[in-house]
Amino acid sequence: MTEQPWIKSYPPGVRWDADIPLMPVQQILEDSAARWPNNPALDFMGKEVSYDELNELANRAARGFQKLGVKAGVHVGIYLPNTPHYLISFFGVLKAGGTVVNYSPLDAEKVLEHKVEDSETDFIVTLDLASLYPQMGRLLGLTRLKKLVVGNLAEMSAQPEAGKGQVGRVAQRRHADSCQSFGRHEPVFGDHARRSAGPGAWQGARPRGAAAIPHLCTDR
């Protein structure tokens, strides 16, 4: 029995020991987008995203992260399941010059609190799911977290209107009402509003106090 049985599932021409030149991780995506722009990079809930589209989404995310203050030395947490938001955020943070910190959706709230402080995370990307957002939302104002970047699960699917998120009114705020700081805007993850909240701005699912602004809105 081979020690690496998964190798037999590789497509023809793909080698496990292929040479990988040293380069910034984000350049792998950029090179792939240049070489195979129209090839599918992602297939999520009935929607395909090409390498070119994924690279552009990551570029938009990078511009949005930079507007939030992400740069060299700034740590951005990714608190996401396996959705396109992860790849967009991962490459977006790297393109912005920041450092990615991975968080497990399985972590208990107390563990998340410790990780935020221990890793010196200033921003976290998550989804407006009841299993994710409330835990991180409660850490705003209790930890060093400055803002949350909140996406919607369905926005990257073939039916973006099918899911409005599970966190009530937070997921229903209009993009036009909350995007006032960047001139011309566009949400990074999809066509719906994304919001960022500072300490005290949100409690659970109810926005209060500070006005919310969309997450990762960028100039065109």
N, CA, C and O of each residue as an XYZ file, in Angstrom:
880
protein
N       0.844     -1.198      0.000
C       0.000      0.000      0.000
C       0.875      1.242      0.000
O       1.801      1.364      0.801
N       0.571      2.158     -0.904
C       1.363      3.376     -0.972
C       1.196      4.218      0.284
O       0.141      4.196      0.917
N       2.239      4.960      0.642
C       2.175      5.808      1.822
C       1.394      7.091      1.545
O       1.031      7.811      2.476
N       1.138      7.375      0.287
C       0.415      8.593     -0.087
C      -0.722      8.229     -1.052
O      -0.648      8.542     -2.241
N      -1.769      7.572     -0.546
C      -2.839      7.078     -1.424
C      -3.587      8.173     -2.160
O      -4.197      7.910     -3.196
N      -3.554      9.405     -1.645
C      -4.281     10.499     -2.297
C      -3.680     10.874     -3.653
O      -4.341     11.518     -4.467
N      -2.434     10.475     -3.895
C      -1.769     10.852     -5.143
C      -2.515     10.290     -6.356
O      -2.525     10.911     -7.419
N      -3.133      9.127     -6.203
C      -3.833      8.522     -7.350
C      -5.051      9.339     -7.770
O      -5.589      9.133     -8.858
N      -5.489     10.261     -6.920
C      -6.631     11.112     -7.250
C      -6.216     12.405     -7.936
O      -7.073     13.184     -8.354
N      -4.901     12.646     -8.059
C      -4.439     13.868     -8.712
C      -4.761     13.812    -10.206
O      -4.672     12.741    -10.807
N      -5.132     14.937    -10.816
C      -5.353     14.975    -12.267
C      -4.056     14.682    -13.014
O      -2.972     14.856    -12.457
N      -4.151     14.242    -14.261
C      -2.941     13.981    -15.058
C      -2.055     15.226    -15.132
O      -2.542     16.341    -15.319
N      -0.763     15.015    -14.983
C       0.182     16.127    -15.079
C       0.452     16.841    -13.769
O       1.336     17.695    -13.708
N      -0.301     16.507    -12.703
C      -0.107     17.149    -11.395
C       0.785     16.270    -10.533
O       0.490     15.092    -10.327
N       1.865     16.832    -10.033
C       2.832     16.092     -9.217
C       2.865     16.645     -7.802
O       2.788     17.854     -7.583
N       2.982     15.726     -6.845
C       3.034     16.154     -5.457
C       4.347     16.860     -5.143
O       4.405     17.666     -4.214
N       5.402     16.568     -5.903
C       6.716     17.136     -5.623
C       7.098     18.210     -6.642
O       8.281     18.448     -6.887
N       6.096     18.852     -7.228
C       6.377     19.902     -8.211
C       7.159     21.042     -7.557
O       6.919     21.385     -6.399
N       8.084     21.615     -8.300
C       8.866     22.741     -7.790
C       7.965     23.959     -7.613
O       7.198     24.313     -8.508
N       8.065     24.586     -6.463
C       7.310     25.817     -6.186
C       8.318     26.914     -5.897
O       8.969     26.891     -4.853
N       8.460     27.881     -6.806
C       9.446     28.943     -6.582
C       9.063     29.809     -5.385
O       7.884     29.981     -5.077
N      10.071     30.344     -4.725
C       9.824     31.241     -3.595
C       9.209     32.540     -4.095
O       9.720     33.158     -5.028
N       8.107     32.951     -3.470
C       7.417     34.174     -3.861
C       6.429     34.527     -2.755
O       6.102     33.671     -1.932
N       5.951     35.760     -2.716
C       4.877     36.088     -1.776
C       3.658     35.212     -2.061
O       3.358     34.929     -3.221
N       2.962     34.785     -1.024
C       1.837     33.868     -1.210
C       0.797     34.455     -2.150
O       0.241     33.736     -2.980
N       0.521     35.764     -2.031
C      -0.505     36.373     -2.881
C      -0.130     36.346     -4.355
O      -1.004     36.435     -5.217
N       1.160     36.224     -4.655
C       1.581     36.178     -6.056
C       1.128     34.883     -6.731
O       0.984     34.831     -7.952
N       0.906     33.846     -5.934
C       0.397     32.591     -6.499
C      -0.960     32.833     -7.146
O      -1.222     32.359     -8.251
N      -1.820     33.574     -6.453
C      -3.129     33.904     -7.018
C      -2.990     34.820     -8.224
O      -3.659     34.621     -9.238
N      -2.127     35.819     -8.119
C      -1.957     36.769     -9.220
C      -1.422     36.081    -10.471
O      -1.872     36.361    -11.582
N      -0.461     35.180    -10.286
C       0.079     34.442    -11.430
C      -0.976     33.524    -12.042
O      -1.048     33.381    -13.263
N      -1.789     32.907    -11.195
C      -2.846     32.020    -11.689
C      -3.886     32.805    -12.471
O      -4.383     32.339    -13.496
N      -4.217     34.006    -11.983
C      -5.189     34.846    -12.679
C      -4.657     35.291    -14.035
O      -5.416     35.418    -14.996
N      -3.347     35.527    -14.111
C      -2.751     35.928    -15.385
C      -2.657     34.761    -16.357
O      -2.788     34.938    -17.568
N      -2.429     33.568    -15.819
C      -2.222     32.398    -16.676
C      -3.539     31.722    -17.081
O      -3.695     31.272    -18.216
N      -4.484     31.660    -16.129
C      -5.769     30.995    -16.396
C      -6.921     31.897    -15.944
O      -7.681     31.507    -15.057
N      -7.071     33.081    -16.522
C      -8.061     34.046    -16.017
C      -9.493     33.531    -15.993
O     -10.260     33.874    -15.093
N      -9.856     32.718    -16.965
C     -11.248     32.279    -17.063
C     -11.513     30.904    -16.462
O     -12.655     30.447    -16.426
N     -10.465     30.253    -15.995
C     -10.661     28.941    -15.361
C     -11.343     29.097    -14.000
O     -11.085     30.070    -13.292
N     -12.200     28.163    -13.630
C     -12.872     28.266    -12.326
C     -11.900     28.049    -11.167
O     -11.163     27.064    -11.123
N     -11.923     28.985    -10.243
C     -11.116     28.859     -9.033
C     -11.957     28.343     -7.874
O     -11.465     27.622     -7.006
N     -13.233     28.724     -7.870
C     -14.142     28.335     -6.789
C     -15.474     27.889     -7.376
O     -15.903     28.372     -8.424
N     -16.107     26.974     -6.691
C     -17.472     26.562     -7.030
C     -18.215     26.446     -5.714
O     -18.019     25.487     -4.966
N     -19.073     27.427     -5.427
C     -19.716     27.506     -4.108
C     -21.215     27.712     -4.265
O     -21.656     28.717     -4.823
N     -21.981     26.777     -3.781
C     -23.442     26.868     -3.772
C     -23.986     27.262     -5.144
O     -24.845     28.136     -5.263
N     -23.461     26.591     -6.183
C     -23.974     26.798     -7.526
C     -23.371     27.953     -8.288
O     -23.799     28.236     -9.407
N     -22.391     28.628     -7.718
C     -21.772     29.767     -8.403
C     -20.278     29.531     -8.571
O     -19.578     29.216     -7.609
N     -19.797     29.685     -9.802
C     -18.366     29.579    -10.074
C     -17.727     30.961    -10.065
O     -18.317     31.941    -10.521
N     -16.523     31.018     -9.544
C     -15.720     32.247     -9.543
C     -14.412     31.925    -10.242
O     -13.713     30.993     -9.844
N     -14.071     32.672    -11.268
C     -12.838     32.420    -12.009
C     -11.636     32.950    -11.237
O     -11.781     33.698    -10.270
N     -10.449     32.550    -11.682
C      -9.233     33.064    -11.050
C      -9.140     34.578    -11.187
O      -8.724     35.266    -10.255
N      -9.524     35.091    -12.339
C      -9.482     36.541    -12.538
C     -10.448     37.244    -11.593
O     -10.106     38.270    -11.004
N     -11.654     36.698    -11.445
C     -12.636     37.294    -10.543
C     -12.173     37.203     -9.095
O     -12.329     38.159     -8.335
N     -11.610     36.075     -8.709
C     -11.129     35.921     -7.342
C     -10.017     36.914     -7.049
O      -9.985     37.513     -5.974
N      -9.107     37.092     -7.995
C      -8.021     38.043     -7.802
C      -8.554     39.469     -7.663
O      -8.057     40.242     -6.845
N      -9.570     39.817     -8.466
C     -10.148     41.159     -8.380
C     -10.879     41.356     -7.055
O     -10.793     42.428     -6.456
N     -11.592     40.340     -6.597
C     -12.245     40.432     -5.296
C     -11.211     40.613     -4.180
O     -11.432     41.384     -3.246
N     -10.097     39.909     -4.277
C      -9.034     40.059     -3.277
C      -8.425     41.456     -3.332
O      -8.080     42.029     -2.299
N      -8.293     42.012     -4.557
C      -7.780     43.375     -4.692
C      -8.725     44.383     -4.047
O      -8.288     45.311     -3.366
N     -10.022     44.193     -4.269
C     -11.007     45.077     -3.659
C     -10.968     44.953     -2.140
O     -11.056     45.952     -1.425
N     -10.836     43.724     -1.653
C     -10.732     43.514     -0.212
C      -9.494     44.207      0.341
O      -9.547     44.812      1.411
N      -8.380     44.123     -0.381
C      -7.140     44.752      0.071
C      -7.314     46.265      0.201
O      -6.869     46.866      1.179
N      -7.962     46.873     -0.790
C      -8.190     48.319     -0.718
C      -9.083     48.665      0.468
O      -8.862     49.657      1.162
N     -10.103     47.823      0.689
C     -10.974     48.061      1.829
C     -10.254     47.894      3.154
O     -10.435     48.701      4.067
N      -9.442     46.859      3.268
C      -8.664     46.653      4.494
C      -7.740     47.839      4.751
O      -7.612     48.295      5.887
N      -7.106     48.333      3.710
C      -6.211     49.471      3.883
C      -6.961     50.705      4.368
O      -6.428     51.483      5.159
N      -8.188     50.891      3.903
C      -8.999     52.017      4.375
C      -9.332     51.880      5.851
O      -9.524     52.875      6.550
N      -9.400     50.627      6.323
C      -9.656     50.400      7.738
C      -8.392     50.544      8.578
O      -8.456     50.553      9.807
N      -7.241     50.658      7.914
C      -5.983     50.828      8.638
C      -5.068     49.632      8.627
O      -4.069     49.613      9.347
N      -5.384     48.623      7.822
C      -4.519     47.445      7.747
C      -3.264     47.778      6.955
O      -3.330     48.342      5.863
N      -2.130     47.422      7.522
C      -0.825     47.640      6.897
C       0.152     46.674      7.540
O      -0.242     45.830      8.345
N       1.412     46.793      7.193
C       2.426     45.910      7.774
C       2.381     45.989      9.295
O       2.353     47.082      9.861
N       2.374     44.851      9.947
C       2.345     44.814     11.406
C       0.956     44.734     12.007
O       0.818     44.498     13.207
N      -0.085     44.927     11.194
C      -1.461     44.853     11.687
C      -1.986     43.439     11.478
O      -1.860     42.883     10.387
N      -2.575     42.857     12.520
C      -3.060     41.480     12.475
C      -4.563     41.456     12.233
O      -5.326     42.133     12.922
N      -4.978     40.667     11.246
C      -6.394     40.535     10.890
C      -6.809     39.086     11.079
O      -6.228     38.185     10.474
N      -7.806     38.860     11.912
C      -8.297     37.513     12.151
C      -9.315     37.094     11.113
O     -10.103     37.916     10.644
N      -9.306     35.820     10.750
C     -10.306     35.256      9.850
C     -11.070     34.190     10.624
O     -10.539     33.126     10.941
N     -12.324     34.502     10.919
C     -13.194     33.636     11.727
C     -14.326     33.164     10.824
O     -15.454     33.649     10.910
N     -14.002     32.208      9.956
C     -14.900     31.813      8.877
C     -14.895     30.303      8.655
O     -13.906     29.626      8.934
N     -16.014     29.786      8.149
C     -16.024     28.407      7.657
C     -15.441     28.374      6.247
O     -14.888     29.371      5.782
N     -15.561     27.237      5.566
C     -15.006     27.109      4.218
C     -15.942     27.727      3.190
O     -16.722     27.022      2.551
N     -15.865     29.041      3.031
C     -16.655     29.783      2.057
C     -15.703     30.655      1.242
O     -14.553     30.833      1.642
N     -16.151     31.205      0.109
C     -15.286     32.098     -0.671
C     -14.769     33.285      0.133
O     -13.701     33.821     -0.163
N     -15.523     33.696      1.147
C     -15.081     34.824      1.969
C     -13.692     34.578      2.550
O     -12.906     35.509      2.723
N     -13.399     33.303      2.850
C     -12.090     33.010      3.435
C     -10.970     33.352      2.463
O     -10.041     34.077      2.819
N     -11.047     32.842      1.248
C      -9.976     33.102      0.282
C      -9.872     34.581     -0.053
O      -8.771     35.121     -0.161
N     -11.014     35.237     -0.219
C     -11.000     36.673     -0.522
C     -10.322     37.434      0.605
O      -9.489     38.306      0.360
N     -10.681     37.102      1.840
C     -10.095     37.786      2.995
C      -8.617     37.463      3.148
O      -7.801     38.354      3.386
N      -8.273     36.179      3.009
C      -6.893     35.742      3.173
C      -5.964     36.497      2.214
O      -4.984     37.110      2.637
N      -6.287     36.442      0.918
C      -5.428     37.124     -0.050
C      -5.551     38.640      0.076
O      -4.583     39.361     -0.166
N      -6.732     39.129      0.453
C      -6.902     40.573      0.632
C      -6.028     41.133      1.731
O      -5.423     42.194      1.574
N      -5.960     40.417      2.851
C      -5.104     40.865      3.965
C      -3.644     40.885      3.531
O      -2.929     41.848      3.807
N      -3.198     39.831      2.856
C      -1.802     39.765      2.416
C      -1.490     40.875      1.423
O      -0.427     41.491      1.498
N      -2.406     41.138      0.494
C      -2.191     42.205     -0.485
C      -2.151     43.570      0.194
O      -1.460     44.475     -0.272
N      -2.890     43.722      1.296
C      -2.898     44.991      2.026
C      -1.645     45.170      2.878
O      -1.388     46.258      3.393
N      -0.863     44.092      3.026
C       0.362     44.170      3.817
C       0.210     43.654      5.231
O       1.175     43.656      5.996
N      -0.998     43.207      5.600
C      -1.240     42.747      6.957
C      -0.842     41.301      7.188
O      -0.332     40.626      6.294
N      -1.086     40.842      8.409
C      -0.790     39.470      8.815
C      -2.091     38.750      9.115
O      -2.937     39.272      9.842
N      -2.261     37.546      8.559
C      -3.469     36.763      8.771
C      -3.351     35.947     10.056
O      -2.327     35.316     10.320
N      -4.419     35.975     10.845
C      -4.519     35.126     12.042
C      -5.771     34.271     11.878
O      -6.876     34.804     11.785
N      -5.609     32.964     11.842
C      -6.752     32.073     11.658
C      -7.432     31.758     12.987
O      -6.778     31.468     13.989
N      -8.766     31.822     12.966
C      -9.589     31.474     14.128
C     -10.507     30.327     13.743
O     -11.024     30.296     12.626
N     -10.714     29.395     14.642
C     -11.590     28.259     14.371
C     -13.025     28.590     14.760
O     -13.263     29.074     15.866
N     -13.997     28.334     13.863
C     -15.407     28.519     14.223
C     -15.851     27.611     15.362
O     -16.931     27.802     15.921
N     -15.033     26.629     15.709
C     -15.371     25.705     16.793
C     -14.905     26.202     18.155
O     -15.249     25.608     19.177
N     -14.125     27.285     18.185
C     -13.591     27.776     19.451
C     -14.688     28.333     20.353
O     -15.631     28.970     19.882
N     -14.554     28.089     21.643
C     -15.450     28.687     22.629
C     -15.144     30.171     22.753
O     -14.049     30.621     22.415
N     -16.117     30.925     23.237
C     -15.959     32.378     23.315
C     -14.765     32.779     24.178
O     -14.052     33.728     23.848
N     -14.545     32.072     25.266
C     -13.413     32.393     26.150
C     -12.098     32.157     25.422
O     -11.144     32.914     25.603
N     -12.041     31.111     24.597
C     -10.837     30.830     23.822
C     -10.619     31.927     22.784
O      -9.489     32.363     22.566
N     -11.695     32.370     22.146
C     -11.593     33.451     21.169
C     -11.058     34.724     21.826
O     -10.210     35.419     21.266
N     -11.560     35.011     23.003
C     -11.103     36.202     23.730
C      -9.607     36.132     23.993
O      -8.892     37.116     23.805
N      -9.133     34.967     24.429
C      -7.701     34.796     24.686
C      -6.894     34.951     23.403
O      -5.852     35.607     23.399
N      -7.368     34.355     22.321
C      -6.626     34.413     21.057
C      -6.538     35.834     20.525
O      -5.503     36.233     19.991
N      -7.607     36.598     20.662
C      -7.590     37.989     20.190
C      -6.477     38.766     20.873
O      -5.711     39.473     20.220
N      -6.393     38.630     22.190
C      -5.379     39.360     22.943
C      -3.982     38.799     22.684
O      -3.031     39.552     22.479
N      -3.869     37.468     22.697
C      -2.561     36.834     22.560
C      -1.948     37.081     21.185
O      -0.733     37.242     21.068
N      -2.776     37.113     20.149
C      -2.274     37.302     18.787
C      -2.257     38.768     18.361
O      -1.820     39.097     17.258
N      -2.737     39.648     19.247
C      -2.785     41.090     18.958
C      -3.594     41.375     17.685
O      -3.166     42.127     16.809
N      -4.768     40.754     17.614
C      -5.652     40.938     16.472
C      -6.452     42.226     16.619
O      -7.074     42.457     17.656
N      -6.439     43.066     15.586
C      -7.171     44.328     15.606
C      -8.487     44.274     14.829
O      -9.437     44.981     15.164
N      -8.540     43.440     13.793
C      -9.744     43.315     12.973
C     -10.050     41.833     12.784
O      -9.143     41.000     12.750
N     -11.327     41.516     12.663
C     -11.713     40.136     12.402
C     -12.782     40.107     11.317
O     -13.717     40.906     11.322
N     -12.623     39.165     10.383
C     -13.606     38.936      9.324
C     -14.457     37.737      9.714
O     -13.929     36.686     10.078
N     -15.781     37.895      9.636
C     -16.677     36.797      9.961
C     -17.930     36.909      9.113
O     -18.008     37.770      8.237
N     -18.905     36.059      9.358
C     -20.187     36.085      8.650
C     -21.308     36.416      9.625
O     -21.166     36.236     10.835
N     -22.428     36.904      9.084
C     -23.559     37.261      9.943
C     -24.423     36.040     10.246
O     -25.648     36.080     10.127
N     -23.758     34.951     10.641
C     -24.445     33.736     11.037
C     -24.581     33.698     12.556
O     -23.710     34.171     13.286
N     -25.677     33.133     13.011
C     -25.914     33.066     14.442
C     -24.851     32.244     15.162
O     -24.637     32.417     16.362
N     -24.189     31.356     14.438
C     -23.146     30.522     15.041
C     -21.792     31.222     15.082
O     -20.848     30.700     15.674
N     -21.684     32.397     14.461
C     -20.394     33.088     14.385
C     -20.446     34.509     14.941
O     -19.699     34.852     15.858
N     -21.327     35.329     14.383
C     -21.274     36.754     14.715
C     -21.457     37.080     16.196
O     -20.669     37.860     16.732
N     -22.469     36.514     16.894
C     -22.684     36.941     18.284
C     -21.465     36.795     19.175
O     -21.205     37.658     20.013
N     -20.702     35.696     19.002
C     -19.522     35.483     19.836
C     -18.516     36.609     19.643
O     -18.011     37.170     20.616
N     -18.228     36.937     18.395
C     -17.259     38.000     18.130
C     -17.841     39.367     18.451
O     -17.130     40.254     18.924
N     -19.137     39.538     18.196
C     -19.760     40.823     18.500
C     -19.619     41.188     19.968
O     -19.428     42.355     20.310
N     -19.714     40.192     20.828
C     -19.597     40.454     22.259
C     -18.181     40.820     22.685
O     -17.981     41.390     23.758
N     -17.195     40.491     21.844
C     -15.804     40.805     22.188
C     -15.434     42.244     21.861
O     -14.412     42.745     22.331
N     -16.265     42.919     21.049
C     -16.013     44.339     20.783
C     -16.200     45.121     22.076
O     -17.239     45.005     22.727
N     -15.222     45.898     22.443
C     -15.295     46.655     23.681
C     -14.738     45.911     24.880
O     -14.414     46.518     25.901
N     -14.625     44.578     24.756
C     -14.066     43.775     25.844
C     -12.623     43.395     25.582
O     -11.897     43.021     26.503
N     -12.198     43.490     24.319
C     -10.841     43.118     23.926
C     -10.235     44.254     23.108
O     -10.804     45.342     23.021
N      -9.082     43.990     22.514
C      -8.401     44.985     21.711
C      -9.034     45.144     20.330
O      -8.618     46.015     19.566
N     -10.034     44.318     19.993
C     -10.660     44.386     18.677
C     -11.165     45.781     18.367
O     -11.828     46.412     19.190
N     -10.844     46.261     17.164
C     -11.304     47.582     16.729
C     -12.568     47.495     15.895
O     -13.500     48.276     16.088
N     -12.603     46.547     14.968
C     -13.751     46.412     14.088
C     -13.946     44.962     13.671
O     -13.010     44.163     13.662
N     -15.193     44.645     13.325
C     -15.511     43.377     12.685
C     -15.870     43.645     11.235
O     -16.511     44.647     10.919
N     -15.458     42.755     10.365
C     -15.819     42.794      8.951
C     -16.806     41.655      8.743
O     -16.448     40.487      8.897
N     -18.041     41.984      8.396
C     -19.117     41.002      8.404
C     -19.660     40.769      7.001
O     -20.127     41.700      6.344
N     -19.596     39.524      6.547
C     -20.138     39.151      5.251
C     -21.408     38.339      5.408
O     -21.816     38.011      6.522
N     -22.036     38.015      4.271
C     -23.269     37.242      4.254
C     -23.031     35.962      3.464
O     -22.448     36.004      2.381
N     -23.471     34.836      3.988
C     -23.177     33.541      3.379
C     -23.683     33.449      1.946
O     -22.966     32.977      1.064
N     -24.913     33.895      1.708
C     -25.541     33.689      0.399
C     -25.003     34.612     -0.684
O     -25.186     34.336     -1.869
N     -24.343     35.702     -0.305
C     -23.946     36.694     -1.305
C     -22.964     36.139     -2.331
O     -22.873     36.660     -3.442
N     -22.233     35.092     -1.973
C     -21.302     34.493     -2.907
C     -21.870     33.262     -3.588
O     -21.140     32.521     -4.247
N     -23.178     33.038     -3.434
C     -23.830     31.885     -4.042
C     -24.536     32.300     -5.328
O     -24.518     33.469     -5.713
N     -25.156     31.325     -5.984
C     -25.896     31.600     -7.217
C     -27.200     32.330     -6.935
O     -27.804     32.885     -7.852
N     -27.644     32.340     -5.684
C     -28.877     33.016     -5.300
C     -28.615     33.922     -4.103
O     -28.991     33.586     -2.980
N     -27.974     35.070     -4.330
C     -27.582     35.937     -3.217
C     -28.752     36.477     -2.402
O     -28.570     36.851     -1.243
N     -29.956     36.526     -2.987
C     -31.093     37.042     -2.245
C     -31.720     35.983     -1.350
O     -32.599     36.282     -0.543
N     -31.263     34.740     -1.498
C     -31.889     33.645     -0.758
C     -31.621     33.724      0.735
O     -32.430     33.260      1.539
N     -30.493     34.307      1.110
C     -30.159     34.377      2.534
C     -29.799     35.783      2.932
O     -28.899     36.381      2.342
N     -30.471     36.317      3.902
C     -30.209     37.660      4.387
C     -29.445     37.640      5.697
O     -29.348     38.662      6.376
N     -28.900     36.479      6.060
C     -28.175     36.386      7.321
C     -29.117     36.001      8.451
O     -30.337     36.100      8.323
N     -28.543     35.570      9.534
C     -29.327     35.094     10.663
C     -29.317     36.063     11.825
O     -29.848     35.747     12.890
N     -28.735     37.220     11.655
C     -28.590     38.124     12.789
C     -29.514     39.320     12.624
O     -29.096     40.468     12.777
N     -30.756     39.044     12.316
C     -31.808     40.052     12.326
C     -31.495     41.306     11.567
O     -31.040     41.261     10.424
N     -31.741     42.435     12.209
C     -31.643     43.719     11.533
C     -30.233     44.073     11.104
O     -30.047     44.860     10.176
N     -29.240     43.504     11.766
C     -27.859     43.766     11.364
C     -27.648     43.405      9.908
O     -26.958     44.120      9.181
N     -28.241     42.293      9.474
C     -28.058     41.820      8.103
C     -28.958     42.543      7.118
O     -28.831     42.325      5.913
N     -29.866     43.398      7.585
C     -30.830     44.011      6.704
C     -30.592     45.502      6.486
O     -31.307     46.126      5.701
N     -29.603     46.087      7.162
C     -29.294     47.494      6.954
C     -28.919     47.726      5.507
O     -28.208     46.909      4.922
N     -29.370     48.802      4.919
C     -29.100     49.061      3.510
C     -27.695     49.578      3.301
O     -27.172     50.342      4.112
N     -27.083     49.152      2.197
C     -25.736     49.598      1.839
C     -25.697     51.115      1.710
O     -24.758     51.744      2.199
N     -26.678     51.710      1.075
C     -26.670     53.152      0.843
C     -26.737     53.935      2.141
O     -26.185     55.031      2.235
N     -27.412     53.380      3.148
C     -27.545     54.084      4.421
C     -26.266     54.040      5.237
O     -26.007     54.934      6.043
N     -25.462     52.997      5.029
C     -24.333     52.808      5.932
C     -22.988     53.096      5.296
O     -21.972     53.074      5.990
N     -22.946     53.363      4.017
C     -21.688     53.585      3.323
C     -21.539     55.061      2.993
O     -21.948     55.502      1.919
N     -20.959     55.826      3.906
C     -20.938     57.277      3.753
C     -19.539     57.876      3.789
O     -19.379     59.092      3.678
N     -18.527     57.030      3.943
C     -17.204     57.577      4.214
C     -16.201     57.479      3.085
O     -15.101     58.020      3.197
N     -16.551     56.796      1.983
C     -15.543     56.504      0.993
C     -15.792     57.086     -0.390
O     -15.095     56.710     -1.332
N     -16.756     57.987     -0.551
C     -17.019     58.529     -1.884
C     -17.803     57.540     -2.709
O     -18.966     57.280     -2.403
N     -17.204     56.976     -3.752
C     -17.853     55.927     -4.526
C     -17.512     54.584     -3.893
O     -16.364     54.329     -3.528
N     -18.519     53.732     -3.767
C     -18.331     52.536     -2.959
C     -18.766     51.270     -3.667
O     -19.546     51.294     -4.620
N     -18.241     50.172     -3.177
C     -18.720     48.864     -3.605
C     -18.394     47.873     -2.506
O     -17.281     47.890     -1.979
N     -19.347     46.998     -2.139
C     -19.039     45.987     -1.135
C     -18.112     44.943     -1.727
O     -18.229     44.597     -2.903
N     -17.207     44.447     -0.930
C     -16.198     43.522     -1.439
C     -16.767     42.147     -1.739
O     -16.522     41.602     -2.816
N     -17.515     41.581     -0.815
C     -17.892     40.187     -0.971
C     -18.991     39.976     -1.996
O     -18.956     38.977     -2.714
N     -19.946     40.853     -2.095
C     -21.046     40.672     -3.029
C     -21.777     41.964     -3.249
O     -21.168     43.031     -3.170
N     -23.078     41.910     -3.527
C     -23.854     43.092     -3.837
C     -24.603     43.639     -2.638
O     -25.345     44.614     -2.761
N     -24.416     43.019     -1.472
C     -25.144     43.461     -0.295
C     -24.253     44.326      0.582
O     -23.033     44.353      0.427
N     -24.889     45.029      1.503
C     -24.136     45.898      2.403
C     -23.274     45.080      3.337
O     -23.703     44.044      3.845
N     -22.058     45.542      3.565
C     -21.210     44.975      4.596
C     -20.973     46.072      5.612
O     -20.868     47.243      5.248
N     -20.888     45.717      6.850
C     -20.741     46.732      7.870
C     -19.521     46.495      8.746
O     -19.055     45.367      8.907
N     -19.019     47.584      9.306
C     -18.002     47.440     10.345
C     -18.520     48.116     11.589
O     -19.229     49.119     11.514
N     -18.171     47.574     12.715
C     -18.636     48.138     13.974
C     -17.472     48.290     14.915
O     -16.652     47.383     15.056
N     -17.395     49.436     15.560
C     -16.367     49.651     16.561
C     -16.886     49.246     17.924
O     -18.038     48.831     18.051
N     -16.051     49.359     18.948
C     -16.459     48.980     20.292
C     -17.733     49.698     20.711
O     -17.820     50.922     20.610
N     -18.710     48.950     21.176
C     -19.939     49.534     21.666
C     -20.971     49.799     20.597
O     -22.100     50.175     20.914
N     -20.612     49.612     19.327
C     -21.551     49.946     18.266
C     -22.656     48.919     18.151
O     -23.804     49.276     17.886
N     -22.335     47.653     18.347
C     -23.333     46.595     18.257
C     -23.354     45.822     19.560
O     -22.312     45.593     20.173
N     -24.510     45.430     19.969
C     -24.628     44.539     21.119
C     -25.536     43.404     20.689
O     -26.722     43.611     20.433
N     -24.974     42.191     20.610
C     -25.744     41.094     20.058
C     -26.091     41.406     18.620
O     -25.196     41.642     17.809
N     -27.387     41.415     18.281
C     -27.812     41.660     16.910
C     -28.367     43.052     16.714
O     -28.865     43.361     15.631
N     -28.299     43.905     17.723
C     -28.949     45.203     17.626
C     -27.927     46.318     17.479
O     -27.142     46.552     18.398
N     -27.916     47.017     16.340
C     -27.006     48.135     16.190
C     -27.441     49.279     17.083
O     -28.630     49.588     17.167
N     -26.497     49.903     17.743
C     -26.811     51.062     18.568
C     -25.586     51.965     18.612
O     -24.490     51.554     18.231
N     -25.771     53.161     19.064
C     -24.638     54.059     19.258
C     -24.010     54.479     17.954
O     -24.665     55.081     17.103
N     -22.726     54.159     17.792
C     -21.958     54.612     16.629
C     -22.582     54.125     15.334
O     -23.055     52.991     15.250
N     -22.581     54.987     14.323
C     -23.139     54.612     13.023
C     -22.278     53.539     12.385
O     -21.049     53.596     12.439
N     -22.926     52.577     11.791
C     -22.193     51.512     11.112
C     -21.782     51.964      9.732
O     -22.499     52.732      9.091
N     -20.637     51.498      9.264
C     -20.200     51.750      7.887
C     -20.001     50.410      7.242
O     -19.747     49.432      7.945
N     -20.106     50.315      5.907
C     -20.005     49.006      5.274
C     -18.598     48.476      5.360
O     -17.625     49.229      5.339
N     -18.507     47.177      5.457
C     -17.220     46.537      5.525
C     -16.570     46.531      4.178
O     -17.176     46.136      3.182
N     -15.336     46.968      4.144
C     -14.508     46.857      2.963
C     -15.130     47.500      1.743
O     -14.991     46.983      0.634
N     -15.819     48.627      1.927
C     -16.248     49.403      0.761
C     -15.010     50.060      0.180
O     -14.124     50.489      0.920
N     -14.946     50.141     -1.133
C     -13.759     50.700     -1.772
C     -14.140     51.586     -2.918
O     -15.221     51.456     -3.493
N     -13.233     52.504     -3.254
C     -13.413     53.313     -4.452
C     -13.258     52.433     -5.680
O     -12.441     51.512     -5.683
N     -14.026     52.704     -6.716
C     -13.855     51.975     -7.963
C     -12.616     52.476     -8.679
O     -12.289     51.988     -9.761
